[in-house]
Each structure stands twice: as structure tokens, then as C-alpha cells.
């Protein structure tokens, strides 16, 4: 079973795996790491994959006077086993470790968000639920975010009218339908550059939401606005209704990406910015 229900943020999951690898390594070496709470980890820039990069081996090599390649090999051995269906691992000289997220995990992660995973994860930290907050009306400063959110809602309604999904597939704003994210080869259907760019932006945004206690990630307006041009490029290049007859499963996967964008924007608007996310403007 994939661990998406426990780790809504992909970065959170990867961080935990690296922590375990570090603990195993330091235990075997019989010394205590001094910066376990500050493991370097960032999302890499790649048009074809969701990639995370850690320079932990390099940092250990410098701070503990160790050989970084040997440290990287030790961490690699642990992560290769623990990665399972979540990620592949490789070492990039002189000691970088790259972790590429597998399609089967990304598919389950996307589906988890459509089942309300992000809402559950945010509320579980003791914050007010969306329904309980006193939200502000439309704010012109955030209009682009509100507009894209409303557009996503309109596309979902149109998908019902067009027969791509049925009213029974929606319950309390959540999708009660497993979408065909993967093809028969187990590869993500959403492989167009504009689709993958939007997916990457959504992964990064959910990572920011999970690590919101860090001051670096408190600029929620900037985080939300970053989604807008990426979604616009996706919508211009990756139509849904034009392919519903020739490629119905692709149409469903693209609709799913629209709905994940809708979920993430609603969280940003209402949970972080205190602005009401309207379904129509």
C-alpha cells in the first residue's frame, strides 16, 4: 500500500525516508548527526519527471570529515530498498542523490487529493476547517487566483453536462471515482509538457503547504499566483472536450488535473489567504 494517506506532501515523504537512511547510517558508524532537523532537500527542475535532490552526503562529508562518495553509496543502499513503488534513486557525482518519483505513486497522490486528502491534512494540524472560517469576499488583488478557481469549477460542471463524469461521481465537492491516471504500461497519461509542468507546480505547492511553519513559505499570494500561468498554458494546449470521444481516458485524466488545481487553489485562497473561493464570478 502506498503511503499517500500519511504523507500528503511528496517532500514530506522523501524527507522521512532520508531521515531513516541517515539514522541507519549514523547508527552503524556509531556517531550522532548534528543536523538531522536540517537535511538539504529540494525539488529539481525537469520537464519530464518529478525529481528531488539532496546534498546530504556532501554536507556530511564536509562537516564530519568523511568521503562524500562513500556516504552517498551508504544512503543510496538504504533508499534503494525503502523507495519501493515511490521513487528511483541514483547518485550524481560528486555526491548528489537524485530521487525520481514513480508514476504509480504520482497517480495515487493525485487521486488522494481528489478524495479530500489535502483538506484532511491541513485541518489535522489544528487549524480552522474551511467551513468554520470567516472568509472575506472577492478581493481584486487575488482576482487571477479566484478566476482560475472559478474556471476550474465551470469545467467540472461542463464535464458533467458533456457526460464525461456523472453527478453521482461528485459528493460534497469531492470526486468519488478512480481516474485512469495510468495507461496499460503503468505510465502516467498526462505526459504533454504543459500537463507535466502543471503537475510539477501542484506538487511543489502542496510541499509549500505542508511546510508552512517555515518563514520562507509564508508568501501564499506568490505561491498561488505561480499556478496561474502554468494552468493557462495547460488549458491552451491540452483540451478535454475535444478528445472525449477519441481518447476518453485522457480526457478524464486531464479533468482530474483540473480538479486537483481546484482543490489546491481553494486551500490557498480560503485556508491561507482568508478569501472566499467562489465557484462563479
N, C-alpha and C positions, 0 to 999 in steps of 0.2 A: 504494500500500500504506500503510495507516495505521500510525503509529509506536508501537503499544502494546507491541510486544516490547521496545523500547528504553526506553520510559517507562511503568513500571507505575503510577506516581503521576501523576494528571492535573495536579496542581500543578507537578510537576517538568517536565512537557512545556510548560505555559504559561510557566513561568519561563524556560525555554530560548528560547522564541520571543520573549519580551520582551527578553531579553539580546541576541539577534540584532538586533532592531529598534533597540535603544539603540546597539549598536555601529555600525550603519549610519548612524544619525543623527549620532552624535558624529564619525564619520569625515568625513561631508560638511560638518559645521560646523567641522572642524579643531580640536577641543579634546578633552581627556581627562576622562571622567566620574570623579568621586572616590568614588562609592559603588556601583559595579557589583555588588558582592557583597551589597548590602543593598537590593534592589529591593522596594518595598512591593507585596505581593500577598496577597489574602485571598479566601476563598470567601464569596460573597454569600448572603444569606438570601432564598430564593424557593421557593414551593411548587410551581412548575411548570417550573423549569429549573435546571440546574447552571450556576452563574454565578461567574465570578471577576472581581474588581475590583482595579485598580491605580491608585494616585495618583502614578505616576511623573512624569507631566507636571507636576503641581502641585509635586512635590518639586524637579524640575529648575528650574521657574520661580522658586522661592524661593531655591535655593542658587546658581543660576547667573545670576540676574537676567534671566531670559528670560520671554517671554509664554507662559503655560501653554497657552492655546488653540492657538497655533501649534505648540508641541511635541506636543500631543495629536494634531493633524492629521498631523504627520510620522510619528509612531508608528503611527497608525491606517492610513496608506497602506501601510506595510510589513506590518503584521499582517493586513490585509485580504487581501493576496496570499498570505502564508505560512500563513494559517489553513486553507485548503483544506477538507477534509472534517472538520476537527477543531472549529473554532469560528467563530461570527459575532462581529463587532466593532462596537461603537458608542461614540460619545463622549457623555458626560453632563456638561453644564456644571457647574462652570467648567473642568473639565479631566480628569474621571474617565474611565477607559477600562474598559468592560464587555466581557467575553469570555464568550459563552454557548456551552457545549459542545453540539455537534451530536449528534443521536440516533444517527447511523451510527457515530460514534466511541464513544459510550457502550455500544452493543451489542457492538462489538469488544472494548472494555475489559472488560466483564463476561465475555465468552467467554474472554478471555485469562486471567483469574483462575481460571476453571474448568479451564483446561488446566495449571495449576500455575505461572502467571506470578508470583504473589506469593511463593511458596516459592523460585523461582529467583532472584528479585530480592533477597530477604533473604539467602540463602546466598551470593550473589555478592559481598557486602560482607565476606566473610571470617569471618562468624560461624559457630558450630557449626550443623550441619544438625539438623533436628528429631529424626532417628533417633539421632544421636550424643550428644544431651544426656542428662544425668542429671536426670530430672524428678521433682518432688515429687508425692505422691499428692493426692487431693482435699483442697482447702483450703476450710474453711467460709466464710472471708472472701470467696472468689471464687465461691461456690456459684451465684449467679444467672447468671454467665457460663458456668459449667460446665453448668448446667441447660439453658440455651438452646442451647448447642452440642450436648448430647445430644439435645435435642428435634429439632434440625435433622437429626441423623443418623437418628433414628427416622422422620422424614418422608421421607427419601430411601429408607429400607428399605420403607416403606409404599408409596411410589410404584412401586417395583419390583413389589411384590405386587399392586398395582392395575393394573399393565400400562401405566403412564404412560411409564416407561422400562424397559429390559431389563437383566439382569445384564451383558450384553455391552457396554452403554453405559458401564460403570464399570470402570476399570482402575487399581489401586493408589490407590484413593480419588479419582481424577480422572475427569472426565466426558469421554468420547470421542464426543461428539455435539454438533453445532452446533444451538443452540436458536433458535427463531423469535422473537428479541427484537423484530424489526421487522415491522410489518404491510405490506400491499401498497403503501402510500404512503410507506414508509420512515420511519414514525413508531414510537417505542417503544410496545409493547403495555402496558407497566407504567406507566399514567398515572393510576391511582387515587391520591388524595393520600397514603394510607398507604404505597402501593408506592413512590411517588417520595420520600417522606420517608426511607424505609429506604435507597433508592439513594443519596440525598444524604449520609446518615450514613456509608455504606460508603465513598463517595468521600473524604469528609473523614478517615476513619480510616486509609485507605491513604496519604493525604497525610501524616498524622502518622507512620506507619511509615517512610515514605521520608525524612523529615526528623528522624529520631530522635536525631541528633547535637546538635540544638538543645535546651538545657535546658528550654525551655517545653513540649516534647513528651515529657518523660520520665515523666509521670504516667499510666502504662499502665493502671492499675486504673480510673481515672476515664474514660479513653478507652474501655475495654471496657464499663464499666457504662452508658455513654451509649447503647450499641446496644440494651440490654435493653428499655426501654420502647417504643422505636421498632419493634423486632421484634414485641413483644407487640401493638401497635396494628395492625401489618400482618397478623398472623395472625388477629386477631379479625375484621378487616374484609375480608380478601382470601383466601378459601378456594381450595384447589387441587382437592380431590377432588370437590367439589360441582359444578365446572364442567368436569370432564374429558370429559364427553360432549357438552355444548353448546358449549364453547369449548376444545377440546383444546390449541390453540396458546397460549392464555392460561394454561392450567394448566401447560404446560411452562415458560413464561416466569416464572411465579410460583415454580415449583420451582427454577428457576435462581437466583432471588433468594435463596431459602432456602440453596442450596448455596454461593453467594458469601458469605453471612453465616457459614456453617460454616467456610469457608476462612479468613476474616478473624479469627474468634474463635479458631480453632486457632493461628494465628500469634501472636495476643496472649497466649493462655494459655501456650503452650509456649516460644515464642521470646523473649517479653518478660517474662513473669511466672514462668517456670520451673515451671508447674503442668501436670500431665498432663491432656490433653484426652480425657476418656473418652466413648466412644460410647454407653455406658449407665451410669446411676447407680443 
